[in-house]
Amino acid sequence: MPLSNSQYDEILREYDARQLHNQHVLEERTKAAYEKLPKLKEIDDAIASCSVAQARRLLDGDTAALSSLREQIASYREKKALLLQEHGFPANYFEPIYTCPDCKDTGYIGFKRCHCFEQAAIDLVYTQSNLKEILQKENFHTFSFDYYSSEDINPATGLSSLDTARDAVLKCHDFIEHFDDTFSNLYFYGDTGIGKTFLSNCVAKELMDQGYSVIYFTAFQLFDILSKGVFKKDEDATRTHQNIFDCDLLIIDDLGTELTNSFTTSQLFLCLNERILRKKSTIISTNLGMNQLADIYSERVLSRISSNYTLIKLFGADIRILKRNR
């Protein structure tokens, strides 16, 4: 994800702070363990002395003595593990602490940016912290079927509002489970307040937790950025424009609430088509049905969505109103 030098430096400072914090936690943990079990420090000091001796022998070319030193170190470590176990400490108690074990809090795996770096870049560029706060409240653990009626039947499908919601959740889980090996997209549509955005957030939370890069925009925000990149040649908007095509998952919320014109129509087609070509997944939530979609955004947009998206229509009572009444 393209970043300015100042943005890149800011992210690296965050990694430095993370490493210092985790190192401090480990030091405090070690100090507390030594106070409780002085024998632990004796064993660690012995391991350190043997390690230094081993390094010296290796530098002197004395390979014959190395095997005995290795045996001593292994013996000390075995005693240490046993002592920890006897006093209820986990076996990895003294191992380094990492917020991201994949890159060990460096931001890189080899010469490639780690997934946590990519998400940090997204958080910085798009101020996704607000989204993260929402995802703590709106996720599969907090999703409830209680707001969907088993008596409200859709005559077109014969399914109740409740059965429709259950089917939608199953499709979301399938989307997540096969995100790596099957290219797919989701199109949530239906009336206001029936859980379209909530389900989008549920999917976003699961994928972000797995390390995928997720960008969320309302339709208004998306077209505002696209217009700045095209008309104003804004440098930040141009970088963002590229990131819209490159992120693992793009979420476009409330499509149809923006001011639509020939520009938004062409840009929506460009965005969706380009992401399809790159096999990058997109989730759209909207009040627009298929006929309305064609009327507002053209048959070309309808064709791309109908042939490349899983269409999920929700219906039922307005959940926001039900929550307020309860």
Secondary structure, 3 states (H helix, E strand, C coil): CCCCHHHHHHHHHHHHHHHHHHHHHHHHHHHHHHHHCHHHHHHHHHHHHHHHHHHHHHHCCCHHHHHHHHHHHHHHHHHHHHHHHHCCCCCCCCCCCCCCCCCCCCCEECCEECHHHHHHHHHHHHCCHHHHHHHHHCCCCCCCHHHCCCCCECCCCCCEHHHHHHHHHHHHHHHHHCCCCCCCCEEEECCCCCCHHHHHHHHHHHHHHCCCCEEEEEHHHHHHHHHHHHHHCCHHHHHHHHHHHHCCEEEEEEECCCCCCHHHHHHHHHHHHHHHHCCCEEEEEECCCHHHHHHHHCHHHHHHHHHHCEEEECCCCCHHHHHHHC
